[in-house]
């Protein structure tokens, strides 16, 4: 899975296109992916790789799109301990995901 993210980085750099990389930096409790998991998000919103899927990944994707706009890196706290909407935040842990743009 990591290889596809690195391939996407190589393509983006060669083409001179911006790409945002989201990397799980730290976890506590039960999480779908562990530190080092990566997702590459293109300017058009399409992506390769995964940091776990579901609501948590969607939250990070939204932040990645903001990073595309601003260029400012961000540390995103993804709380999977409970969901007020009763959705799929069932893992019970917390992930810290570093989101940065590469050009």
Beta strands, then each sheet from edge to edge (+ up, - down):
strand 1: 19-28
strand 2: 38-42
strand 3: 47-49
strand 4: 74-79
strand 5: 94-102
sheet 1: 3+ 2- 1+ 5- 4+
end
